[in-house]
Amino acid sequence: MNDLLEGLNERVHALRYGVRRVSLTPLLVRVGIFLTVLVGFLLAYPVEAFTPRSLLALAVAAVLPAAGPRRVWPTFAALVTVGGWLLATLGFDRSPALWRVLAVAALLYLAHTLCALAALLSYDAVVDPDLVVRWLARAGVVVLASAVLGIVLAWLGGVGGSHGFQAATVAGLLVAVALSALLGWLLRRR
């Protein structure tokens, strides 16, 4: 019994020591993950699905990738977001507005990139704030470029009327194949 109490006491001391060593920047990155994932949930899910119990479950699901960015939790959070989107569009017949699609996609990417950053940082890391600013600026450029491309492609999709624009579809497939070939070539070149 005495060994059990000593082991428990050691763990409590180790936890207190670890909590005292937490630095501000990695903690703020993890708070950013939580907020990004939670806002993504709130945008993806229909309002009719929000009850106190479901909001608590979504808050817990948003804490998981912030607490364990190296584990499976970021993927789990992304799948929960996509599940909410599918529930809203298929289950509640919410039409997919372009702004909502872009916002959910941007939040999914930001959560992903913040999880990648948090996975690199230990809790007690001393981090230059410029590193985080550069990381977020690069993510902002990717989000902005993706949003502009998404808006242009959505506009081009409506050019052909109700039958669609077959040339744009073929061109999109060719671009996808060309990008896949380019990525394959770049990976083999290493």
PASEBA-1860 file (N, C-alpha, C; in nm, 3 decimals):
! residues 190
1> MNDLLEGL> 0.082/-0.119/0.000/0.000/0.000/0.000/0.087/0.126/0.000 ~ 0.199/0.117/0.072/0.290/0.230/0.080/0.353/0.258/-0.055 ~ 0.386/0.153/-0.130/0.443/0.170/-0.264/0.344/0.236/-0.358 ~ 0.217/0.201/-0.344/0.113/0.261/-0.427/0.101/0.412/-0.400 ~ 0.104/0.449/-0.274/0.097/0.591/-0.239/0.220/0.667/-0.285 ~ 0.337/0.604/-0.275/0.459/0.669/-0.323/0.455/0.690/-0.474 ~ 0.407/0.589/-0.546/0.396/0.601/-0.691/0.298/0.710/-0.731 ~ 0.187/0.715/-0.662/0.088/0.820/-0.688/0.144/0.958/-0.655
9> NERVHALR> 0.216/0.968/-0.547/0.278/1.093/-0.507/0.380/1.139/-0.610 ~ 0.460/1.046/-0.662/0.558/1.080/-0.767/0.489/1.131/-0.893 ~ 0.380/1.067/-0.930/0.308/1.111/-1.050/0.248/1.250/-1.032 ~ 0.195/1.278/-0.915/0.139/1.410/-0.888/0.249/1.515/-0.894 ~ 0.366/1.485/-0.835/0.478/1.579/-0.841/0.526/1.599/-0.985 ~ 0.531/1.493/-1.062/0.574/1.505/-1.203/0.473/1.587/-1.283 ~ 0.344/1.569/-1.256/0.241/1.647/-1.324/0.251/1.795/-1.287 ~ 0.268/1.824/-1.159/0.284/1.963/-1.116/0.408/2.026/-1.177
17> YGVRRVSL> 0.517/1.952/-1.184/0.640/2.002/-1.244/0.619/2.031/-1.393 ~ 0.550/1.941/-1.461/0.523/1.959/-1.604/0.432/2.078/-1.631 ~ 0.331/2.097/-1.547/0.239/2.209/-1.566/0.311/2.342/-1.544 ~ 0.403/2.346/-1.448/0.477/2.470/-1.424/0.572/2.504/-1.539 ~ 0.612/2.406/-1.616/0.707/2.429/-1.725/0.642/2.468/-1.857 ~ 0.510/2.461/-1.866/0.441/2.492/-1.990/0.467/2.637/-2.029 ~ 0.509/2.657/-2.153/0.533/2.794/-2.199/0.412/2.844/-2.277 ~ 0.409/2.975/-2.299/0.289/3.040/-2.351/0.262/3.008/-2.498
25> TPLLVRVG> 0.364/3.009/-2.582/0.341/2.991/-2.726/0.283/2.855/-2.761 ~ 0.341/2.743/-2.714/0.276/2.615/-2.745/0.134/2.605/-2.689 ~ 0.110/2.667/-2.574/-0.024/2.666/-2.518/-0.121/2.745/-2.606 ~ -0.078/2.860/-2.657/-0.162/2.939/-2.746/-0.189/2.868/-2.878 ~ -0.091/2.795/-2.929/-0.113/2.717/-3.051/-0.221/2.612/-3.028 ~ -0.217/2.548/-2.913/-0.317/2.446/-2.882/-0.455/2.507/-2.858 ~ -0.460/2.624/-2.799/-0.588/2.695/-2.785/-0.642/2.731/-2.923 ~ -0.551/2.771/-3.014/-0.591/2.799/-3.152/-0.649/2.677/-3.221
33> IFLTVLVG> -0.591/2.561/-3.195/-0.644/2.437/-3.251/-0.785/2.414/-3.200 ~ -0.803/2.427/-3.069/-0.935/2.405/-3.010/-1.038/2.499/-3.071 ~ -1.006/2.627/-3.079/-1.102/2.724/-3.131/-1.132/2.703/-3.279 ~ -1.029/2.671/-3.357/-1.049/2.647/-3.500/-1.137/2.526/-3.524 ~ -1.110/2.419/-3.453/-1.191/2.297/-3.469/-1.334/2.322/-3.423 ~ -1.351/2.391/-3.311/-1.485/2.416/-3.259/-1.567/2.504/-3.353 ~ -1.507/2.608/-3.406/-1.578/2.694/-3.503/-1.611/2.616/-3.630 ~ -1.519/2.528/-3.672/-1.549/2.442/-3.787/-1.668/2.352/-3.762
41> FLLAYPVE> -1.677/2.296/-3.640/-1.795/2.215/-3.605/-1.922/2.299/-3.611 ~ -1.916/2.419/-3.555/-2.035/2.503/-3.549/-2.082/2.546/-3.687 ~ -1.988/2.563/-3.781/-2.027/2.598/-3.917/-2.077/2.477/-3.996 ~ -2.020/2.361/-3.969/-2.054/2.243/-4.047/-2.188/2.183/-4.005 ~ -2.214/2.178/-3.877/-2.337/2.112/-3.829/-2.457/2.202/-3.845 ~ -2.575/2.143/-3.865/-2.698/2.225/-3.871/-2.737/2.271/-3.731 ~ -2.801/2.384/-3.723/-2.842/2.440/-3.595/-2.940/2.347/-3.524 ~ -3.019/2.274/-3.600/-3.119/2.184/-3.541/-3.054/2.070/-3.463
49> AFTPRSLL> -2.929/2.041/-3.490/-2.861/1.931/-3.423/-2.797/1.973/-3.292 ~ -2.800/2.102/-3.260/-2.735/2.151/-3.138/-2.826/2.136/-3.017 ~ -2.784/2.051/-2.927/-2.845/2.037/-2.796/-2.731/2.052/-2.695 ~ -2.761/2.069/-2.568/-2.651/2.079/-2.471/-2.559/1.957/-2.473 ~ -2.615/1.840/-2.491/-2.533/1.718/-2.492/-2.445/1.713/-2.618 ~ -2.502/1.750/-2.734/-2.422/1.747/-2.857/-2.314/1.855/-2.856 ~ -2.344/1.972/-2.798/-2.242/2.077/-2.788/-2.128/2.034/-2.695 ~ -2.161/1.964/-2.588/-2.056/1.912/-2.499/-1.971/1.809/-2.572
57> ALAVAAVL> -2.035/1.722/-2.650/-1.961/1.621/-2.726/-1.870/1.688/-2.830 ~ -1.920/1.792/-2.896/-1.838/1.863/-2.994/-1.722/1.937/-2.927 ~ -1.745/1.991/-2.807/-1.637/2.057/-2.735/-1.529/1.957/-2.695 ~ -1.570/1.838/-2.652/-1.472/1.734/-2.618/-1.396/1.691/-2.743 ~ -1.469/1.678/-2.853/-1.402/1.640/-2.979/-1.307/1.749/-3.027 ~ -1.332/1.874/-2.990/-1.241/1.984/-3.027/-1.120/1.989/-2.935 ~ -1.133/1.941/-2.813/-1.020/1.938/-2.720/-0.920/1.829/-2.759 ~ -0.969/1.719/-2.812/-0.883/1.604/-2.840/-0.766/1.637/-2.934
65> PAAGPRRV> -0.787/1.703/-3.050/-0.670/1.733/-3.133/-0.577/1.835/-3.070 ~ -0.629/1.922/-2.985/-0.543/2.018/-2.917/-0.456/1.948/-2.813 ~ -0.511/1.846/-2.749/-0.436/1.773/-2.647/-0.339/1.672/-2.708 ~ -0.376/1.613/-2.822/-0.292/1.511/-2.883/-0.275/1.531/-3.032 ~ -0.201/1.635/-3.074/-0.189/1.661/-3.218/-0.106/1.557/-3.294 ~ -0.029/1.477/-3.222/0.052/1.374/-3.289/-0.023/1.243/-3.308 ~ -0.138/1.234/-3.251/-0.214/1.109/-3.255/-0.318/1.113/-3.367 ~ -0.422/1.035/-3.354/-0.525/1.022/-3.455/-0.632/1.131/-3.441
73> WPTFAALV> -0.626/1.213/-3.336/-0.733/1.307/-3.306/-0.754/1.415/-3.410 ~ -0.651/1.469/-3.475/-0.680/1.566/-3.582/-0.761/1.505/-3.697 ~ -0.731/1.383/-3.733/-0.808/1.315/-3.836/-0.951/1.289/-3.789 ~ -0.964/1.250/-3.664/-1.097/1.229/-3.606/-1.180/1.357/-3.610 ~ -1.118/1.469/-3.574/-1.190/1.597/-3.574/-1.230/1.637/-3.717 ~ -1.142/1.611/-3.814/-1.177/1.642/-3.953/-1.293/1.555/-4.000 ~ -1.294/1.428/-3.962/-1.404/1.340/-4.000/-1.534/1.380/-3.931 ~ -1.528/1.427/-3.808/-1.648/1.475/-3.740/-1.701/1.600/-3.810
81> TVGGWLLA> -1.611/1.687/-3.855/-1.654/1.806/-3.929/-1.722/1.768/-4.059 ~ -1.661/1.677/-4.133/-1.720/1.632/-4.260/-1.853/1.561/-4.235 ~ -1.860/1.484/-4.128/-1.987/1.419/-4.092/-2.096/1.521/-4.063 ~ -2.060/1.629/-3.996/-2.158/1.735/-3.971/-2.202/1.803/-4.099 ~ -2.108/1.821/-4.189/-2.142/1.881/-4.319/-2.239/1.791/-4.395 ~ -2.209/1.661/-4.397/-2.298/1.567/-4.466/-2.435/1.560/-4.398 ~ -2.436/1.565/-4.265/-2.563/1.566/-4.194/-2.646/1.689/-4.230 ~ -2.579/1.803/-4.241/-2.652/1.927/-4.273/-2.704/1.927/-4.415
89> TLGFDRSP> -2.623/1.880/-4.510/-2.665/1.887/-4.650/-2.758/1.773/-4.688 ~ -2.734/1.653/-4.640/-2.817/1.540/-4.679/-2.933/1.516/-4.581 ~ -2.907/1.532/-4.452/-3.010/1.503/-4.353/-3.106/1.617/-4.331 ~ -3.059/1.740/-4.339/-3.144/1.855/-4.313/-3.164/1.941/-4.437 ~ -3.122/1.894/-4.551/-3.142/1.962/-4.681/-3.095/2.107/-4.680 ~ -2.982/2.133/-4.614/-2.926/2.268/-4.618/-2.846/2.281/-4.747 ~ -2.878/2.382/-4.824/-2.805/2.399/-4.950/-2.663/2.445/-4.920 ~ -2.566/2.390/-4.992/-2.426/2.426/-4.965/-2.392/2.565/-5.020
97> ALWRVLAV> -2.395/2.664/-4.935/-2.359/2.800/-4.974/-2.207/2.808/-4.993 ~ -2.166/2.887/-5.090/-2.024/2.896/-5.122/-1.943/2.948/-5.004 ~ -1.994/3.048/-4.933/-1.919/3.102/-4.820/-1.898/2.998/-4.712 ~ -1.999/2.913/-4.691/-1.987/2.810/-4.588/-1.889/2.702/-4.629 ~ -1.891/2.665/-4.756/-1.795/2.566/-4.806/-1.653/2.619/-4.789 ~ -1.630/2.743/-4.829/-1.497/2.802/-4.818/-1.454/2.815/-4.672 ~ -1.546/2.855/-4.585/-1.511/2.872/-4.444/-1.478/2.739/-4.378 ~ -1.557/2.636/-4.404/-1.530/2.505/-4.345/-1.399/2.448/-4.399
105> AALLYLAH> -1.376/2.463/-4.528/-1.250/2.416/-4.586/-1.131/2.491/-4.528 ~ -1.144/2.622/-4.511/-1.034/2.701/-4.453/-1.009/2.660/-4.309 ~ -1.115/2.637/-4.233/-1.098/2.596/-4.094/-1.039/2.456/-4.082 ~ -1.076/2.367/-4.172/-1.015/2.233/-4.172/-0.865/2.243/-4.200 ~ -0.827/2.326/-4.297/-0.686/2.341/-4.328/-0.610/2.407/-4.213 ~ -0.669/2.512/-4.155/-0.602/2.580/-4.043/-0.585/2.487/-3.923 ~ -0.687/2.406/-3.894/-0.674/2.310/-3.785/-0.564/2.209/-3.815 ~ -0.558/2.164/-3.939/-0.455/2.068/-3.979/-0.315/2.128/-3.965
113> TLCALAAL> -0.296/2.249/-4.013/-0.163/2.308/-4.008/-0.124/2.347/-3.865 ~ -0.222/2.389/-3.783/-0.191/2.416/-3.643/-0.156/2.288/-3.567 ~ -0.223/2.179/-3.601/-0.186/2.050/-3.539/-0.045/2.008/-3.579 ~ -0.008/2.035/-3.705/0.128/2.003/-3.748/0.229/2.087/-3.670 ~ 0.198/2.214/-3.649/0.288/2.299/-3.571/0.295/2.254/-3.427 ~ 0.181/2.224/-3.367/0.179/2.180/-3.228/0.250/2.047/-3.209 ~ 0.246/1.962/-3.310/0.316/1.833/-3.302/0.467/1.852/-3.297 ~ 0.514/1.962/-3.353/0.658/1.990/-3.351/0.703/2.055/-3.221
121> LSYDAVVD> 0.612/2.120/-3.152/0.647/2.196/-3.032/0.619/2.113/-2.907 ~ 0.716/2.105/-2.819/0.687/2.045/-2.689/0.621/2.151/-2.602 ~ 0.560/2.107/-2.494/0.487/2.200/-2.408/0.578/2.308/-2.348 ~ 0.702/2.273/-2.324/0.792/2.367/-2.259/0.889/2.435/-2.357 ~ 0.858/2.432/-2.484/0.946/2.491/-2.585/0.943/2.644/-2.575 ~ 1.060/2.702/-2.591/1.070/2.847/-2.600/1.072/2.880/-2.748 ~ 0.966/2.945/-2.795/0.946/2.965/-2.938/0.945/3.114/-2.968 ~ 1.015/3.151/-3.072/1.011/3.288/-3.120/0.872/3.312/-3.181
129> PDLVVRWL> 0.803/3.418/-3.141/0.669/3.444/-3.197/0.670/3.463/-3.349 ~ 0.784/3.505/-3.405/0.791/3.520/-3.551/0.771/3.387/-3.622 ~ 0.812/3.278/-3.559/0.791/3.146/-3.620/0.643/3.119/-3.639 ~ 0.564/3.147/-3.536/0.420/3.123/-3.544/0.356/3.218/-3.644 ~ 0.401/3.343/-3.645/0.346/3.441/-3.739/0.375/3.400/-3.882 ~ 0.499/3.356/-3.909/0.533/3.310/-4.045/0.452/3.187/-4.082 ~ 0.435/3.096/-3.987/0.357/2.973/-4.012/0.213/3.009/-4.048 ~ 0.153/3.100/-3.972/0.015/3.139/-3.998/0.002/3.222/-4.125
137> ARAGVVVL> 0.104/3.302/-4.156/0.101/3.380/-4.281/0.105/3.287/-4.401 ~ 0.189/3.186/-4.394/0.195/3.088/-4.503/0.063/3.015/-4.517 ~ 0.001/2.979/-4.405/-0.130/2.914/-4.409/-0.236/3.009/-4.465 ~ -0.226/3.136/-4.430/-0.321/3.235/-4.483/-0.310/3.250/-4.633 ~ -0.188/3.244/-4.686/-0.169/3.252/-4.832/-0.232/3.131/-4.899 ~ -0.214/3.013/-4.840/-0.274/2.892/-4.897/-0.426/2.901/-4.893 ~ -0.482/2.947/-4.783/-0.628/2.960/-4.771/-0.681/3.061/-4.871 ~ -0.614/3.174/-4.883/-0.659/3.278/-4.977/-0.652/3.228/-5.121
145> ASAVLGIV> -0.541/3.164/-5.158/-0.529/3.112/-5.295/-0.633/3.005/-5.323 ~ -0.659/2.920/-5.226/-0.761/2.816/-5.244/-0.900/2.876/-5.256 ~ -0.928/2.980/-5.178/-1.059/3.044/-5.185/-1.080/3.111/-5.320 ~ -0.977/3.179/-5.369/-0.989/3.245/-5.500/-1.008/3.139/-5.609 ~ -0.930/3.033/-5.604/-0.945/2.926/-5.703/-1.082/2.861/-5.692 ~ -1.131/2.840/-5.569/-1.263/2.781/-5.550/-1.374/2.869/-5.606 ~ -1.363/3.000/-5.585/-1.464/3.092/-5.638/-1.462/3.092/-5.790 ~ -1.343/3.093/-5.848/-1.332/3.092/-5.995/-1.389/2.962/-6.051
153> LAWLGGVG> -1.357/2.850/-5.987/-1.409/2.721/-6.035/-1.560/2.711/-6.017 ~ -1.613/2.767/-5.909/-1.757/2.768/-5.891/-1.825/2.854/-5.997 ~ -1.763/2.965/-6.030/-1.817/3.050/-6.135/-1.811/2.979/-6.270 ~ -1.698/2.912/-6.298/-1.686/2.839/-6.424/-1.785/2.723/-6.430 ~ -1.817/2.664/-6.317/-1.913/2.554/-6.315/-2.053/2.599/-6.352 ~ -2.085/2.724/-6.327/-2.216/2.775/-6.361/-2.225/2.831/-6.501 ~ -2.113/2.838/-6.574/-2.112/2.896/-6.708/-2.192/2.811/-6.806 ~ -2.188/2.681/-6.792/-2.252/2.593/-6.889/-2.400/2.574/-6.869
161> GSHGFQAA> -2.461/2.640/-6.773/-2.604/2.624/-6.751/-2.633/2.497/-6.673 ~ -2.752/2.442/-6.693/-2.792/2.325/-6.616/-2.722/2.197/-6.662 ~ -2.670/2.195/-6.783/-2.602/2.076/-6.833/-2.456/2.072/-6.793 ~ -2.405/2.180/-6.738/-2.264/2.185/-6.701/-2.178/2.223/-6.820 ~ -2.058/2.250/-6.794/-1.965/2.291/-6.898/-1.865/2.177/-6.914 ~ -1.885/2.095/-7.017/-1.808/1.973/-7.033/-1.660/2.003/-7.055 ~ -1.628/2.109/-7.125/-1.487/2.143/-7.147/-1.416/2.176/-7.016 ~ -1.485/2.244/-6.925/-1.426/2.277/-6.796/-1.403/2.150/-6.713
169> TVAGLLVA> -1.494/2.055/-6.723/-1.478/1.929/-6.651/-1.357/1.852/-6.703 ~ -1.344/1.844/-6.834/-1.230/1.774/-6.894/-1.100/1.846/-6.860 ~ -1.102/1.980/-6.866/-0.982/2.057/-6.832/-0.944/2.035/-6.686 ~ -1.042/2.030/-6.596/-1.015/2.004/-6.454/-0.954/1.867/-6.433 ~ -1.005/1.767/-6.504/-0.948/1.633/-6.494/-0.804/1.630/-6.545 ~ -0.778/1.701/-6.656/-0.642/1.706/-6.709/-0.547/1.776/-6.612 ~ -0.593/1.881/-6.550/-0.510/1.950/-6.451/-0.483/1.859/-6.332 ~ -0.582/1.784/-6.286/-0.563/1.692/-6.175/-0.463/1.583/-6.210
177> VALSALLG> -0.472/1.529/-6.331/-0.377/1.426/-6.374/-0.236/1.485/-6.386 ~ -0.226/1.606/-6.441/-0.096/1.670/-6.455/-0.033/1.700/-6.319 ~ -0.113/1.746/-6.224/-0.059/1.771/-6.090/-0.017/1.642/-6.021 ~ -0.093/1.535/-6.040/-0.054/1.406/-5.983/0.077/1.357/-6.043 ~ 0.091/1.373/-6.173/0.216/1.333/-6.238/0.332/1.418/-6.189 ~ 0.310/1.547/-6.174/0.415/1.636/-6.124/0.457/1.599/-5.983 ~ 0.361/1.572/-5.896/0.393/1.532/-5.759/0.467/1.399/-5.756 ~ 0.424/1.306/-5.839/0.495/1.177/-5.847/0.637/1.194/-5.894
185> WLLRRR> 0.658/1.281/-5.993/0.791/1.306/-6.043/0.878/1.373/-5.937 ~ 0.821/1.467/-5.864/0.897/1.535/-5.758/0.935/1.439/-5.646 ~ 0.844/1.346/-5.612/0.877/1.249/-5.507/0.985/1.151/-5.552 ~ 0.981/1.107/-5.678/1.084/1.016/-5.728/1.219/1.085/-5.741 ~ 1.218/1.214/-5.763/1.341/1.289/-5.784/1.424/1.298/-5.656 ~ 1.364/1.286/-5.542/1.437/1.290/-5.415/1.529/1.175/-5.409
END
